[in-house]
């Protein structure tokens, strides 16, 4: 007898998805993470003016709006051949890091931390069982948003950024406020991670997909080092390529049961070339959390290093450590920003060309690729973090379902583990279906 099981919608994630599992005579036939909302931004944007495009495209998502804007501006500037002042780029980086802090605080404390403490009531149990942790969580979420607000003049869908410049620059007093906030984030997070016992970060319950190669994809946007890098499960770089050659190296698989596509390394094919992005991939960068002088000797960091290629639960640990690292990076950027040197360039937008903009969004690599004809978008392609992780989500879902079949159903423990698996990846489904 065949039975299709539709679990309740995945909870405590951004967006909507169904989990479909097919069981026949006690054997698993299929397990799918089905994303069925369609956004159509790749079509909506055709014909839009390039100077307006980044502000429109950021409406894909409220959680990742700063990342989409910055990627959009970089794509337009690349198409124009426009060199951006270093301080403009660094200010954008400050906003991006503020968004990373806010997003990671939301994901770690409000969405996945209840799983770590065995709670069924989410935030309510967190506040009751660990009131100081809950207080820190609210502070970190609010502080990250405040940094975006100072730079962008609005915490969600910033309004101050423009092609090649800022329409409204922060004042020196506002930069000093960011400095104070970042220092407090750094101190709060360091105290938290140095006092957490292993019960709060030692949950190794979800291994990588059985028999599946792991390809960790990152993008290094530092001047002179702008490349995609693919790391293997030993942390070794096994492939590098430039943003301009992206379409030669990454292809996408489409399926008829989900609007979220499956990117993979073209030369390795599918599924051997599927990719993992985000905090867990960024740990391998030479400026990642495993290499940070303040973090590398802590127990939580050593635990992450031992388990990063063994258990996907390491996503949670990497997010928490990245909050600290992001605050530290903001403080370093503020020392270099020179507001008084910023010029306002004269720009001719009625040009034709191709541009690509790439950022490391909170959830991982985000790519905007624009084909421009006389100042208007002729073709637009987006590759977002949750797309990259989509194949791994489905494979882990398959393994968990296989291990928790009970007759023609999934056991209650299996349903719990499946929910944990989805939240662990922190998927942004409105981005994934763009």
C-alpha positions, -999 to +999 in steps of 0.1 A: +000+000+000+013+034-010+008+065+011+017+101+006+024+120+039+022+158+038+037+171+070+025+205+084+042+234+068+078+239+079+077+262+109+100+289+123+115+297+089+111+326+064+085+318+038+063+288+031+071+252+022+055+218+023+073+185+032+060+156+010+070+121+019+059+090+000+060+056+017+050+023+001+048-009+022+071+005+048+097+017+023+106+053+014+098+062-022+104+100-021+110+129+003+107+164-010+110+199+003+085+216-019+085+254-024+055+264-043+052+301-041+064+319-072+077+355-072+088+361-108+112+390-101+135+378-130+106+387-153+092+417-135+125+435-137+128+434-175+125+469-189+132+486-155+157+515-154+190+503-140+194+532-115+161+521-099+166+484-102+184+477-069+157+494-048+130+474-066+148+441-065+153+443-027+116+438-024+122+401-029+128+398+008+126+419+040+153+399+058+179+401+030+169+435+016+203+451+022+222+422+006+199+424-025+204+462-028+242+460-025+244+431-050+221+451-073+242+483-071+274+463-077+258+447-108+248+481-122+282+496-115+299+466-131+278+471-162+286+508-163+323+502-157+321+525-127+348+524-100+333+530-066+351+550-039+365+527-012+346+544+016+313+540-003+320+502-005+331+500+031+299+518+043+279+493+024+299+465+040+290+480+074+253+478+065+257+442+052+274+431+085+247+448+105+222+427+085+242+396+092+242+403+129+204+409+129+196+379+107+219+355+126+204+367+160+169+360+146+179+325+133+200+313+162+180+325+192+144+327+180+142+300+153+168+272+162+177+277+199+144+263+210+154+230+193+187+230+213+169+233+246+142+208+238+114+234+237+081+231+220+070+267+228+099+285+212+107+320+225+084+316+255+104+288+269+137+305+261+126+336+281+115+314+309+144+290+311+173+314+301+161+350+307+196+365+302+201+347+269+167+360+258+177+395+268+209+392+248+190+379+218+167+409+217+196+432+221+216+416+192+186+416+169+178+452+176+214+463+175+220+448+140+189+466+127+201+499+142+234+497+123+215+492+090+192+521+099+221+545+106+238+537+073+207+531+052+182+555+069+158+526+072+164+491+088+144+473+061+148+483+024+173+511+030+168+543+011+202+561+013+222+540-012+225+548-048+246+538-078+282+548-071+274+568-040+251+575-010+223+600-014+225+605+024+257+600+043+258+592+080+274+619+102+305+614+122+283+613+153+263+585+137+294+565+129+305+569+165+271+554+175+278+524+152+312+521+169+295+520+204+269+495+192+294+472+175+316+472+206+287+463+228+277+435+203+312+422+204+313+422+242+279+407+246+285+379+221+319+370+235+306+367+270+278+345+257+299+322+236+327+319+263+302+309+290+279+285+270+283+250+282+284+221+257+247+213+262+239+245+242+261+238+212+271+201+214+239+187+198+253+165+169+222+149+156+220+155+119+249+142+097+256+152+061+238+133+034+250+097+032+276+091+005+273+127-009+304+148-017+305+182+001+314+213-019+316+244+002+312+276-019+322+311-008+330+344-024+359+366-013+350+402-021+381+418-007+399+441-031+424+421-052+410+388-041+376+388-058+370+351-065+346+323-059+363+295-040+351+259-036+365+241-005+364+203-001+356+185+032+392+190+043+390+227+040+413+227+009+405+250-021+396+226-050+384+253-075+386+290-080+368+312-106+359+348-112+325+363-110+326+371-147+329+334-155+302+323-131+278+310-159+306+288-172+310+270-139+275+268-123+244+253-139+209+249-125+186+219-124+148+225-125+122+201-112+085+200-117+076+199-080+093+230-067+099+266-079+133+265-061+161+255-085+192+234-078+226+249-087+256+227-091+292+228-105+289+222-142+320+201-146+310+177-118+274+174-128+244+167-106+244+155-078+282+153-074+286+190-079+259+203-056+270+232-033+267+243+003+269+280+011+265+302+042+281+304+076+293+268+075+312+274+042+326+307+053+345+291+083+371+280+058+379+315+046+412+329+059+392+356+076+366+332+089+357+323+125+381+294+128+410+317+121+400+346+143+425+352+171+399+360+197+378+329+189+401+300+179+410+288+214+375+287+228+358+254+234+329+262+211+353+270+182+372+238+187+340+219+187+330+236+155+363+227+139+360+191+148+324+187+135+321+212+106+322+184+080+305+157+101+273+173+114+251+199+099+242+211+134+274+231+131+254+257+112+241+270+145+275+273+161+289+291+130+261+316+130+267+325+167+304+330+161+298+351+130+278+376+151+310+383+171+332+384+140+308+407+122+310+432+150+347+430+150+348+436+112+326+466+116+350+482+141+379+476+117+360+492+087+350+523+107+387+531+112+392+533+074+360+552+063+367+588+053+334+607+047+351+639+037+368+624+007+336+611-010+328+626-044+295+625-062+302+611-097+284+621-128+269+590-144+255+583-178+229+555-173+219+552-209+245+525-217+245+488-227+265+460-212+266+432-187+272+435-150+275+411-121+272+419-084+281+394-057+278+395-019+280+371+010+245+375+023+237+362+058+227+328+043+255+327+018+265+336-017+241+360-035+245+368-072+228+394-094+236+392-131+221+420-153+221+424-191+216+461-198+203+477-230+203+515-232+199+519-195+172+493-190+173+457-178+170+433-208+178+401-189+183+394-152+195+362-134+196+357-097+214+330-077+205+331-040+218+312-010+188+290-003+189+278-039+224+266-034+215+247-003+183+234-017+198+200-028+213+194+006+180+202+023+162+176+002+190+150+007+190+154+045+152+153+045+154+120+025+179+105+050+159+115+081+127+102+066+143+069+058+156+066+093+123+073+110+097+053+090+072+037+112+049+015+092+035+038+065+041+069+086+070+090+100+075+086+138+070+117+160+107+119+167+113+118+129+089+147+124+108+166+151+141+159+134+128+169+100+116+203+114+150+208+130+168+200+098+149+226+078+154+253+104+191+245+107+197+256+071+178+289+078+161+289+044+148+321+030+121+308+006+109+342-008+145+346-020+147+310-033+118+314-056+124+350-066 
